[in-house]
Each structure stands twice: as structure tokens, then as C-alpha cells.
Amino acid sequence: MARNPGALKRQKELARQQRQREKAEEREQRKKEKSGRPADASGGDPDIAGIVPGPQPRPDWVEQGPGPVEQEPGPVEQGS
């Protein structure tokens, strides 16, 4: 058994407080880095920059017009 359970509890509490301080420092650092970055000129999401809404042109590799339609053979009936 623990000789002094209060000491263990105190150590855990100090460790928890230290983690909270570290997390707060990391949040502040991220906040400063975020404010230090230049704003995007377009003001939009860079992931979708250059995407035009609406119907898209056909890629070059797609054949123009419908191709010949091939029909699959139907089930073969076997006589008895």
C-alpha cells in the first residue's frame, strides 16, 4: 500500500497542471503563427482554387459522340 496517498495525488495534480500549461503555450504559438501568415489573395479555399462551377469540358481522352452499342447475347435455351 502507498505510504502517503496524498503525495501521489499531489504529483498527479502537478503533472496535470503542467500539461495544461504546455497545451496553452502551444495554442498561443499556433495563434501567433496563424496571424503571421499572409492572407490568401483570392480569399477562398486554396484546395478548390481554379475549379470552375458548372458543366465541365470533356477530357481529350473521351470519345466524342456515342459509340456503337453492343448487346450481350441473351440466355441460351436448351431443349429437353
C-alpha positions in Angstrom: 0.0 0.0 0.0 1.0 3.6 -0.6 2.6 5.2 2.4 1.3 8.6 1.6 -1.6 8.7 -0.9 -1.7 12.5 -0.7 1.8 12.8 -2.1 0.8 10.7 -5.2 -2.3 12.7 -5.7 -0.2 15.9 -5.5 2.2 14.6 -8.1 -0.7 13.7 -10.5 -2.2 17.2 -10.0 1.1 18.9 -10.7 1.6 16.8 -13.9 -1.9 17.7 -15.0 -1.3 21.4 -14.4 2.0 21.2 -16.3 0.2 19.5 -19.3 -2.4 22.3 -19.3 0.3 25.0 -19.3 2.1 23.3 -22.2 -1.2 23.0 -24.2 -2.0 26.7 -23.6 1.5 27.6 -24.8 1.1 25.5 -27.9 -2.3 27.2 -28.6 -0.8 30.6 -28.2 2.1 29.7 -30.6 -0.3 28.4 -33.2 -2.4 31.5 -32.9 0.7 33.7 -33.4 1.8 31.6 -36.4 -1.7 31.8 -37.9 -1.9 35.5 -37.6 1.6 35.9 -39.0 0.8 34.1 -42.3 -0.1 36.3 -45.2 -3.8 36.3 -46.2 -4.7 34.4 -49.3 -5.1 36.8 -52.2 -8.2 35.2 -53.6 -9.8 34.9 -50.1 -11.0 31.4 -50.9 -10.1 27.9 -50.1 -6.7 27.0 -51.7 -7.9 23.4 -52.2 -10.5 24.4 -54.7 -8.7 27.3 -56.4 -9.1 27.2 -60.1 -12.2 25.0 -60.1 -14.9 26.4 -62.3 -18.5 25.6 -61.3 -21.0 24.3 -63.8 -20.6 21.8 -66.6 -17.0 20.8 -67.2 -15.5 20.3 -70.7 -14.9 16.7 -71.8 -11.4 15.4 -71.3 -9.5 14.8 -74.5 -9.4 11.1 -73.9 -13.2 10.7 -74.0 -14.5 9.9 -77.5 -17.0 12.4 -78.9 -20.5 11.1 -79.5 -22.0 7.7 -78.6 -20.1 4.7 -79.7 -21.6 1.5 -81.1 -23.8 -0.2 -78.6 -23.1 -3.9 -78.2 -25.8 -6.1 -77.0 -25.0 -9.1 -74.9 -26.3 -12.4 -76.1 -29.5 -13.5 -74.3 -29.8 -16.6 -72.3 -29.3 -19.7 -74.4 -32.4 -22.0 -74.3 -31.6 -25.7 -74.3 -34.2 -28.2 -75.4 -35.2 -31.2 -73.3 
